[in-house]
Amino acid sequence: MSNRIRIWQPWLLAIVLALGFTVTWVFVLALSSEFFDHGWGESKNAVLLPDETLAIHTYRRYGPDTYETLDGKPLKPPKVSPTGVCTTWWEDPPWNPATWGERIAVFSDYDNNYHWPVAYWYLVYDGRLDGIAYFVGYDAKNRQCLGYLGRNGFQRQAPSPEERFPIDGTRRLNGVFAGSSGSNYEVAYHFSSYSNSPNFRTSAPGYVVYLLSGNRLLRVNLRDKSIRVLRESEGMKTIQGVGNPRANLAKKSPQRRAYGPSMLALWTTTDMVFLDDEGRELRRWTIPESLRNKSITFYPMSETRAVAQWQQRFSRRPIERYHFVWFNDQGEVQKKTSVDLLQEHQWRNSPWFAAAAMPVPAVYTAGALIGTAVVYLRSGEAADWPGALNAAWEDTWPAIVSVALVGLAAAVVCYRRQRRYRQPWTWVWVITVFLFGVPGLIGYLFHRRWPAVEACPSCAAPAPRDREACCACGRDFPHPARKGTEVFA
């Protein structure tokens, strides 16, 4: 029993020290990678200019942005930022329980001068797949509860589950609800979030919230505490508030007169519909069937023509492919093109960064193979697990072998120290250090105080002085010479 205590207690201490070093090292490396990846780097993307030509936009962290044609000729920056009107995700993402940050959306009702908020309203969602939600408001000064809003309108008490708004929890992607440009929720859009942006203005005031609840589009007035049904139909997926960037080019643009500077964009299962802030339909485009499973950015170019843009990334190639599809309002594809851009290599996305951040052979090998294989399966670059694992090994084997060699070198250092200090459980420590790599070696070196090593007076062999006898010849060490100052009890 005593031997087990002697090995397990120091072994656990060494493991804790190794884990502590690993966490600290990962944190420091993550901070430094921000500089290497973004500090002096640049990024490129293909954009659609207002005149419907394609260009390469280069963003530099320190320096001016530039535009050039696809064949490399410089262009003047456009007057209007080349951004799409709205973005949505057509495919249904896998549902996971919502976190607290995804279950509460905040809205502010400002005074008439838009200087100070007079009330705060919260949309509280229960986070379930077939969820429910309600609004609750608080006075901005005295923090008193103003009341609640549910399906039956305003009330002083919290609405019962039957009185709350039904919420479709499948409309979430990347931790937010699709179509939630202003409020982090698919079910609502808060226009005041973009009140200072020329491309995202609305005639609706900031205290108006648009809510997709079941098969109804609701207009919620937080100031009047009223709810109005704007539309009721099946197949509505997301609602967004958008501006008309192209209309900003010309004050007398027909599009500006037709649509005004702001609209609602309602995405359905087959169409993209522009509405005014009262829910009246302004324009409708049918989305081509081939694009209905893509995450697209929509550009309305004219009354009858639009462009959809979507991106394709490759896990095994450092390129990003930009697809552009021109189609008419009936969903008939008129033209297609694609642009391949070589992306700047990011240190954090390489297997070597993971190897440097986690120089633990056991953990890194399993994580690199399984994690990379999962990425290939999800991206469609591998059809099954054997193919995904084979592709993962081809991409990561140099880093895996390097981490294993570092672990082997650490194990050799551990073995030599065990032999030098004549410590027990040598192979337990050697295997542990090999599996945990550099963090394991650090934990091993700092889990105890190491004794001094001096030559034995009898055999002259180096021997640790934490015992009574020499570990080489077995003879007792001589007692130190008396100095005359000793006190004997």
C-alpha positions in Angstrom: 0.0 0.0 0.0 2.8 2.4 0.8 4.4 1.9 -2.6 1.1 2.7 -4.3 0.9 5.9 -2.3 4.4 6.8 -3.2 3.8 6.5 -6.9 0.2 7.8 -7.3 0.6 11.0 -5.3 3.6 12.4 -7.1 2.2 11.1 -10.4 -1.0 13.0 -10.0 0.9 16.1 -9.0 3.0 15.9 -12.1 -0.2 15.5 -14.3 -1.8 18.6 -12.7 1.4 20.6 -13.3 1.5 19.4 -16.9 -2.2 20.4 -17.5 -1.5 23.8 -15.9 1.4 24.5 -18.2 -0.6 23.4 -21.2 -3.4 25.8 -20.5 -1.0 28.7 -20.0 0.9 27.8 -23.1 -2.2 27.6 -25.3 -3.4 31.0 -24.0 -0.1 32.7 -24.7 0.1 31.1 -28.2 -3.4 32.1 -29.0 -2.6 35.7 -28.2 0.5 35.7 -30.3 -1.3 34.1 -33.2 -3.6 37.1 -33.4 -0.6 39.2 -34.4 0.8 36.7 -36.9 -2.6 36.1 -38.6 -4.0 39.6 -38.5 -1.4 42.0 -37.4 0.2 42.6 -40.8 -1.9 40.4 -43.0 -4.4 41.2 -45.7 -7.4 39.4 -47.0 -9.0 39.3 -50.5 -12.5 38.7 -51.6 -14.4 38.8 -54.9 -17.1 41.5 -55.0 -19.9 42.7 -57.3 -19.6 46.4 -58.1 -22.7 48.5 -58.8 -22.1 48.3 -62.5 -22.4 44.5 -62.3 -18.7 43.9 -62.9 -16.6 41.6 -60.7 -13.6 42.9 -58.9 -11.0 41.8 -56.3 -11.2 43.7 -53.1 -8.1 43.7 -51.0 -8.4 44.6 -47.3 -5.3 45.6 -45.4 -5.2 46.1 -41.6 -2.6 48.8 -42.0 -3.1 50.5 -45.3 -5.7 51.5 -47.8 -8.2 49.1 -49.3 -7.7 48.5 -53.0 -9.8 47.2 -55.9 -8.6 45.5 -59.1 -10.1 43.7 -62.0 -9.9 39.9 -62.3 -6.9 40.3 -64.6 -5.0 42.5 -62.1 -5.7 46.0 -63.4 -6.3 48.7 -60.6 -9.8 50.2 -60.1 -11.0 53.2 -58.3 -12.9 52.4 -55.1 -16.7 52.4 -55.7 -18.8 55.1 -54.3 -21.1 52.6 -52.6 -19.7 49.8 -50.5 -20.0 46.5 -52.6 -22.1 44.6 -50.1 -25.2 42.5 -50.8 -28.6 43.6 -49.7 -29.1 40.6 -47.4 -27.8 37.2 -46.5 -29.7 34.2 -45.4 -29.1 30.5 -44.8 -31.5 28.3 -46.6 -30.4 24.9 -45.2 -31.7 23.9 -41.8 -28.8 23.6 -39.4 -28.6 20.9 -36.8 -30.4 22.0 -33.7 -28.6 22.3 -30.4 -30.0 23.7 -27.1 -29.6 27.5 -27.0 -27.2 29.1 -24.6 -28.3 32.0 -22.4 -26.7 34.5 -24.8 -28.9 33.1 -27.5 -32.1 33.2 -25.5 -32.4 36.9 -24.7 -32.6 39.8 -27.2 -32.4 43.4 -26.1 -34.3 46.4 -27.6 -34.1 50.1 -26.6 -36.9 52.7 -26.8 -35.2 56.1 -27.0 -36.6 59.6 -26.4 -37.8 61.8 -29.3 -34.3 63.2 -29.8 -32.8 59.8 -29.8 -30.4 60.7 -27.0 -31.3 58.6 -24.0 -33.2 55.3 -23.7 -36.5 55.6 -21.9 -37.2 51.9 -21.7 -35.5 48.5 -22.3 -37.4 45.6 -23.7 -36.2 42.0 -23.7 -37.4 39.1 -25.9 -37.0 36.0 -23.7 -36.9 32.7 -25.6 -37.0 29.4 -23.8 -34.3 27.8 -26.0 -36.3 24.7 -27.1 -36.8 23.4 -30.6 -40.5 24.1 -30.6 -40.0 27.1 -28.4 -42.0 30.0 -27.1 -41.0 33.6 -26.2 -42.4 36.8 -24.8 -41.4 40.5 -24.4 -40.8 42.1 -21.0 -40.1 45.8 -20.6 -38.3 47.9 -17.9 -38.1 51.6 -17.3 -34.6 52.9 -18.1 -34.5 55.2 -15.0 -36.2 53.5 -12.1 -35.8 49.9 -13.4 -39.5 49.2 -12.7 -41.2 46.5 -14.8 -43.4 48.1 -17.5 -45.3 44.9 -18.4 -45.3 42.1 -20.8 -46.2 41.4 -24.4 -47.6 38.1 -25.6 -49.9 36.8 -28.3 -52.8 38.5 -26.6 -51.1 41.8 -26.4 -50.0 43.8 -23.4 -50.5 42.6 -19.9 -49.2 43.3 -16.4 -48.4 39.7 -15.5 -46.1 37.3 -17.3 -48.0 35.5 -20.1 -48.8 31.9 -19.7 -47.1 29.4 -22.1 -50.2 29.3 -24.2 -50.1 33.1 -24.5 -46.5 33.3 -25.7 -45.2 33.6 -29.2 -44.3 30.2 -30.9 -40.7 30.2 -32.0 -39.0 27.8 -34.5 -35.7 26.9 -33.0 -34.3 25.3 -36.2 -33.6 28.8 -37.7 -30.3 29.1 -35.8 -26.9 29.1 -37.3 -23.5 29.8 -35.7 -25.1 30.7 -32.4 -27.6 33.2 -33.8 -30.9 33.0 -35.5 -30.7 33.4 -39.3 -32.0 36.8 -40.3 -31.1 38.5 -37.0 -29.0 41.3 -38.3 -30.0 43.6 -35.5 -31.1 41.6 -32.5 -29.3 38.3 -32.7 -32.5 36.5 -33.3 -34.1 34.9 -36.4 -37.5 36.0 -35.1 -36.8 39.7 -34.8 -35.0 42.6 -36.4 -34.2 45.9 -34.6 -33.7 48.7 -37.0 -32.1 51.1 -34.5 -29.0 49.0 -34.6 -28.3 50.4 -38.1 -29.8 53.9 -37.7 -26.5 55.6 -38.6 -25.8 53.5 -41.6 -26.9 54.9 -45.1 -27.5 51.4 -46.3 -29.7 50.3 -43.4 -32.3 53.0 -42.8 -36.0 52.5 -42.3 -39.0 54.7 -41.9 -40.0 52.5 -39.0 -38.8 53.9 -35.6 -36.4 52.0 -33.4 -39.0 50.8 -31.0 -40.7 48.8 -33.8 -39.7 45.1 -33.9 -40.7 42.6 -36.7 -41.3 39.1 -35.5 -41.7 35.8 -37.3 -43.9 33.7 -35.1 -45.2 30.4 -36.6 -46.8 31.3 -40.0 -47.3 35.0 -39.1 -45.2 38.1 -39.6 -45.9 40.5 -36.7 -45.2 44.1 -36.2 -44.6 44.8 -32.5 -44.7 48.4 -31.3 -42.9 48.5 -28.0 -43.8 52.1 -27.3 -47.5 51.6 -27.9 -47.4 48.1 -26.5 -49.3 46.8 -29.6 -49.1 43.9 -31.9 -50.3 43.8 -35.5 -50.3 40.9 -38.0 -48.7 42.0 -41.3 -48.7 38.7 -43.2 -49.9 35.2 -42.6 -48.7 32.4 -44.9 -46.7 29.2 -44.8 -43.1 28.9 -45.7 -41.7 32.1 -44.2 -38.2 31.4 -43.0 -36.5 34.7 -42.0 -37.2 38.4 -41.9 -34.5 41.1 -42.3 -34.4 44.9 -42.6 -32.4 46.0 -45.6 -31.4 49.2 -47.4 -31.0 49.8 -51.1 -27.3 50.5 -51.7 -27.7 51.0 -55.5 -30.4 53.6 -55.0 -27.9 55.8 -53.1 -25.9 56.3 -56.4 -28.7 58.4 -57.9 -31.1 60.6 -56.1 -33.7 60.1 -58.8 -33.2 56.4 -59.3 -36.4 54.6 -60.3 -35.5 52.0 -57.7 -35.4 54.7 -55.1 -38.9 55.9 -56.0 -40.2 52.3 -56.2 -38.7 50.9 -53.0 -37.6 53.9 -51.0 -34.3 53.8 -49.0 -35.4 50.9 -46.8 -37.4 47.7 -46.9 -38.1 44.4 -45.3 -36.6 41.3 -46.9 -38.7 38.2 -46.3 -37.1 34.9 -47.2 -39.5 32.1 -47.9 -38.8 28.5 -49.0 -38.8 29.6 -52.7 -38.7 33.4 -52.9 -37.1 36.5 -51.7 -39.8 39.2 -51.1 -39.3 42.9 -50.5 -41.9 44.5 -48.2 -42.4 48.0 -46.9 -42.5 48.6 -43.2 -46.3 48.0 -43.2 -45.9 44.6 -44.8 -47.1 45.5 -48.3 -45.3 43.6 -51.0 -43.0 45.7 -53.2 -41.1 43.1 -55.3 -40.7 39.3 -55.5 -37.9 37.2 -56.9 -38.0 33.5 -57.2 -34.8 31.9 -56.1 -33.4 29.2 -58.6 -33.8 25.7 -57.2 -30.1 25.1 -57.5 -29.4 27.8 -54.9 -32.0 26.9 -52.3 -29.5 24.8 -50.3 -26.8 27.5 -50.3 -26.0 30.3 -48.0 -26.3 33.1 -50.5 -25.9 36.9 -50.6 -28.7 38.5 -52.7 -28.1 41.5 -54.9 -31.2 43.0 -56.6 -29.8 44.6 -59.7 -33.0 45.8 -61.4 -36.8 45.2 -61.4 -36.4 41.8 -63.1 -32.8 40.7 -62.5 -30.8 39.8 -59.4 -27.4 38.2 -58.6 -26.8 35.6 -55.9 -23.3 35.1 -54.5 -22.0 32.3 -52.4 -18.6 31.0 -51.3 -17.1 27.6 -51.3 -14.1 26.7 -49.1 -11.8 23.8 -49.4 -10.2 22.2 -46.4 -7.4 20.7 -48.3 -6.7 23.6 -50.7 -5.8 27.2 -49.7 -8.3 28.7 -52.1 -11.8 30.2 -51.7 -14.2 30.0 -54.7 -16.7 32.8 -55.2 -19.8 31.8 -57.2 -22.0 34.4 -58.9 -25.3 33.5 -60.5 -27.5 36.0 -62.5 -31.2 35.2 -62.7 -34.5 36.9 -63.5 -37.5 37.4 -61.2 -38.9 34.0 -62.4 -35.9 32.1 -61.1 -34.4 31.4 -64.5 -30.6 31.4 -64.5 -29.1 33.7 -67.1 -25.4 33.5 -66.4 -22.9 31.8 -64.0 -19.3 32.5 -63.2 -16.8 31.8 -60.4 -13.6 33.3 -59.1 -10.9 31.4 -57.3 -8.8 33.4 -54.9 -5.7 32.1 -53.2 -6.1 32.9 -49.5 -3.3 34.0 -47.3 -2.1 31.1 -45.2 -3.2 31.5 -41.5 -0.9 30.1 -38.9 -3.8 29.2 -36.6 -5.4 27.1 -39.4 -2.4 24.9 -40.0 -1.7 21.6 -38.3 1.6 23.0 -37.0 -0.2 25.6 -34.9 -2.3 22.8 -33.2 1.0 20.8 -32.7 2.7 23.8 -31.1 -0.3 24.6 -29.0 -0.8 21.0 -27.8 2.6 19.2 -27.9 1.0 16.2 -26.2 1.4 13.2 -28.5 -1.6 11.2 -27.2 -4.0 14.1 -27.4 -2.7 15.7 -30.5 -2.6 12.5 -32.6 -6.2 11.6 -31.7 -7.5 15.2 -32.1 -5.7 15.8 -35.4 -6.9 12.7 -37.1 -10.5 12.6 -35.8 -11.0 16.4 -35.9 -9.7 16.8 -39.4 -11.6 13.7 -40.6 -14.9 15.3 -39.3 -14.1 18.5 -41.2 -13.6 16.5 -44.4 -16.9 14.6 -43.9 -18.9 17.7 -43.2 -17.4 19.6 -46.2 -18.1 16.7 -48.5 -14.4 16.2 -49.4 -14.6 12.7 -48.1 -17.4 10.2 -48.5 -16.8 7.9 -45.5 -14.7 7.6 -42.4 -11.9 5.5 -43.9 -11.4 8.0 -46.7 -11.6 10.9 -44.2 -9.1 9.4 -41.9 -6.7 8.6 -44.8 -7.0 12.2 -46.0 -6.5 13.5 -42.4 -3.3 11.4 -42.1 -2.0 12.7 -45.4 -2.4 16.3 -44.2 -1.3 16.0 -40.6 1.3 13.2 -40.5 4.4 15.6 -40.5 3.0 17.4 -37.5 2.0 14.1 -35.8 5.5 12.6 -36.3 7.1 15.8 -35.1 5.1 15.8 -31.9 5.9 12.1 -31.3 9.6 12.8 -31.8 9.5 15.6 -29.3 7.6 13.3 -26.9 10.3 10.6 -27.4 13.1 13.1 -26.7 11.3 14.2 -23.5 11.0 10.5 -22.5 14.7 10.0 -23.0 15.4 13.0 -20.7 13.1 11.5 -18.2 14.8 8.1 -18.4 18.3 9.5 -18.0 17.2 11.5 -14.9 15.6 8.5 -13.4 18.8 6.5 -13.8 20.9 9.4 -12.5 18.9 9.7 -9.4 18.2 6.0 -9.0 14.4 6.6 -8.7 11.8 3.8 -8.7 8.9 3.4 -11.2 11.1 4.4 -14.1 8.9 3.0 -16.9 5.8 4.5 -15.4 7.4 7.9 -15.6 8.9 7.4 -19.0 5.6 6.3 -20.6 3.8 9.2 -18.9 6.3 11.7 -20.2 6.1 10.3 -23.7 2.3 10.4 -23.8 2.2 14.0 -22.4 5.2 15.3 -24.3 6.8 18.6 -23.2 4.1 19.4 -20.6 4.6 15.9 -19.1 8.3 16.5 -18.9 7.8 19.9 -17.1 5.3 18.3 -14.7 7.9 15.5 -14.0 10.7 17.9 -13.4 8.8 20.2 -11.0 6.7 17.6 -9.1 9.4 17.2 -6.4 12.7 18.7 -5.0 15.7 16.9 -6.6 18.6 16.1 -4.2 22.2 17.1 -4.8 24.4 14.5 -6.6 27.9 14.1 -5.3 30.7 11.6 -5.7 30.6 8.7 -3.2 33.7 8.7 -0.9 33.9 4.9 -1.2 33.4 4.2 -5.0 33.6 7.7 -6.5 30.4 7.1 -8.4 27.9 10.0 -8.5 25.2 9.4 -6.0 22.1 11.3 -4.9 22.3 12.4 -1.3 18.7 11.9 -0.3 19.5 8.5 1.4 21.8 7.0 4.0 23.8 4.7 1.6 25.4 5.0 -1.8 23.1 3.6 -4.5 26.1 2.3 -6.5 28.2 0.4 -3.9 25.7 0.2 -1.0 28.1 1.6 1.6 26.9 4.1 4.1 27.9 7.7 3.6 30.3 9.0 6.3 28.8 11.3 8.8 29.9 14.9 8.4 32.8 16.1 10.4 31.9 17.7 13.8 32.5 21.4 14.2 32.1 21.6 17.9 28.9 23.6 17.8 26.5 20.6 17.8 24.0 20.1 20.6 23.1 16.6 21.6 19.9 15.8 23.5 
